[in-house]
Amino acid sequence: MRPGVYFERLDYLGKAVTVRSEQGPVVTIIDAGGLGSCARFDSGEGAGSVIEGFTLRNGAGTDLAGSPVGGGVYCLDSSPVIRGNIITSCTAWDGAGIGCVGSSSPAIRENEIRGNTSEYTGAGIALWLNNTAAVVTDNLIQANSALSDHGGGVFVSNGSVDLLRNSILDNSSSQSGGGVFLLGSAGVPPLVQDNLIAGNSAVDDGGGVWCSGTNPSFERNVLIGNAAPYGAGMYLRGQSLGVHDNTFAANAATIAGGGLYLDGSNTFTGWNNILRGNSAPSAPNLEANGEPVTFEYCDIGGGWPGTGNIDAPPMYQDADGADNDPLTWIDNDYRIRASSPCRDAGNPASAPDADGTPADIGALDFEDRKSTRLNSSHANIS
């Protein structure tokens, strides 16, 4: 499609077609005018149905059993590709930016999803799945707000997700999971990897991440500057395949567990994590409430029993960034320095770093050339 503002809504009607802008989302806009979803996939569409390169704005969702879902993009029992779009100023009860329901397995890649508002779940993305799996990679998910429920940035229920290399920033929830909310998966456990999760807030638990009943693998994420009463960085209830190689810093809880709050997390094991510089009246870096847990080869402020654990400043490259402002997350450099006590101090059983040396503690190895390992391809949208 040529550049312009199109006051209309797209319905793919089951067709395996690619609808793509010629010159990108900044100059090619689909405006639903508050009359429905900007794009609709509810006729069994698959990966051959693609929407790419648009600004989708002023969507208000598609009625599903009396509730508007998917302001920007609506999926019901469909699995389209949603790539390279700017999704903004949309509303819905659930999934204001993107709402997918039922046997859907969408691929959501390289989008900017920002400034959307849901009455209930998933202001940025809501995935109410039926034991299916979604892929959410390389997106900027920012400044979305869930007014009365969970998951300001991303909400996933009863399904799995590969949540990879996203920047999930400044989202808010009136309940739990300001950045990410994961609840219950009967199939493949979720993989949460290489994300920047920063500046999110929740009124209840889990400012950055809230997770229960999903048995996730949570690895190589940077969680900074998130806020909640309990588990400002992450609140985890139940089992986990492993929380490893993450950095939790500058998260602030008003009650307990500034960095990480574990609630009845039996069979929990964590390794190669940095949990330092977080704050709370009780257990500022780590609260383990319930079953015994195991941490090994971690840098935990205040100390923690376990093989290879240390309690020492990690010596980041530049935690305030080039602008000397710790609250502007993207430019903050949480790589460790050459002299850091975390260098080469990770679990000996972990894979070596890129240069063949033993694993470091934390999300970002000393050897990383950039300030994060995150693939910021969403920044190429123009």
NORRAJO-V759198 format. One record per backbone hydrogen bond with DSSP energy under -1.0 kcal/mol. CO is the residue of the C=O (numbers start at 1). NH is the residue of the N-H. If there is no record, write none. Layout:
BEGIN
co=CO nh=NH
co=CO nh=NH
END
This chain:
BEGIN
co=1 nh=22
co=4 nh=29
co=6 nh=8
co=6 nh=31
co=10 nh=40
co=12 nh=15
co=15 nh=17
co=17 nh=50
co=19 nh=52
co=27 nh=4
co=28 nh=55
co=29 nh=6
co=30 nh=57
co=32 nh=35
co=36 nh=60
co=38 nh=10
co=39 nh=74
co=40 nh=12
co=41 nh=76
co=45 nh=79
co=46 nh=49
co=49 nh=81
co=50 nh=19
co=51 nh=83
co=52 nh=21
co=54 nh=86
co=55 nh=30
co=56 nh=88
co=57 nh=32
co=58 nh=34
co=59 nh=91
co=62 nh=69
co=64 nh=67
co=67 nh=64
co=68 nh=93
co=68 nh=94
co=69 nh=62
co=71 nh=38
co=72 nh=39
co=73 nh=99
co=74 nh=41
co=75 nh=101
co=80 nh=107
co=81 nh=51
co=82 nh=109
co=83 nh=53
co=85 nh=112
co=86 nh=56
co=87 nh=114
co=90 nh=117
co=92 nh=119
co=93 nh=120
co=94 nh=70
co=95 nh=71
co=96 nh=72
co=97 nh=73
co=98 nh=126
co=99 nh=75
co=100 nh=128
co=101 nh=77
co=102 nh=104
co=102 nh=130
co=106 nh=135
co=107 nh=82
co=108 nh=137
co=109 nh=84
co=111 nh=140
co=112 nh=87
co=113 nh=142
co=116 nh=145
co=117 nh=92
co=118 nh=147
co=119 nh=148
co=121 nh=95
co=123 nh=97
co=124 nh=98
co=125 nh=155
co=126 nh=100
co=127 nh=129
co=127 nh=157
co=128 nh=102
co=132 nh=160
co=134 nh=162
co=135 nh=108
co=136 nh=164
co=137 nh=110
co=139 nh=167
co=140 nh=113
co=141 nh=169
co=142 nh=115
co=144 nh=172
co=145 nh=118
co=146 nh=174
co=149 nh=175
co=150 nh=122
co=151 nh=123
co=152 nh=124
co=153 nh=125
co=154 nh=181
co=155 nh=127
co=156 nh=183
co=157 nh=129
co=158 nh=131
co=160 nh=134
co=161 nh=191
co=162 nh=136
co=163 nh=193
co=164 nh=138
co=166 nh=196
co=167 nh=141
co=168 nh=198
co=169 nh=143
co=171 nh=201
co=172 nh=146
co=173 nh=203
co=175 nh=204
co=176 nh=151
co=177 nh=152
co=179 nh=154
co=180 nh=210
co=181 nh=156
co=182 nh=212
co=183 nh=158
co=184 nh=158
co=190 nh=217
co=191 nh=163
co=192 nh=219
co=193 nh=165
co=195 nh=222
co=196 nh=168
co=197 nh=224
co=198 nh=170
co=200 nh=227
co=201 nh=173
co=204 nh=229
co=204 nh=230
co=205 nh=177
co=206 nh=178
co=207 nh=179
co=208 nh=180
co=209 nh=235
co=210 nh=182
co=211 nh=237
co=212 nh=184
co=213 nh=185
co=216 nh=241
co=216 nh=242
co=217 nh=192
co=218 nh=244
co=219 nh=194
co=221 nh=247
co=222 nh=197
co=223 nh=249
co=224 nh=199
co=226 nh=252
co=227 nh=202
co=228 nh=254
co=229 nh=255
co=229 nh=256
co=230 nh=206
co=231 nh=207
co=232 nh=208
co=233 nh=209
co=234 nh=261
co=235 nh=211
co=236 nh=263
co=237 nh=213
co=242 nh=218
co=243 nh=271
co=244 nh=220
co=246 nh=274
co=247 nh=223
co=248 nh=276
co=249 nh=225
co=251 nh=279
co=252 nh=228
co=255 nh=282
co=256 nh=231
co=257 nh=232
co=258 nh=233
co=259 nh=234
co=260 nh=287
co=261 nh=236
co=262 nh=289
co=264 nh=266
co=268 nh=294
co=269 nh=243
co=270 nh=296
co=271 nh=245
co=272 nh=362
co=273 nh=299
co=274 nh=248
co=275 nh=301
co=279 nh=253
co=282 nh=257
co=283 nh=258
co=285 nh=260
co=287 nh=262
co=289 nh=264
co=294 nh=270
co=296 nh=272
co=298 nh=310
co=299 nh=275
co=300 nh=303
co=306 nh=309
co=307 nh=297
co=310 nh=300
co=315 nh=337
co=318 nh=333
co=320 nh=325
co=321 nh=324
co=325 nh=328
co=329 nh=332
co=333 nh=318
co=335 nh=317
co=337 nh=340
co=340 nh=343
co=342 nh=345
co=342 nh=361
co=347 nh=350
co=353 nh=356
co=357 nh=353
co=359 nh=346
co=365 nh=368
co=375 nh=377
co=376 nh=379
co=377 nh=380
co=378 nh=381
END
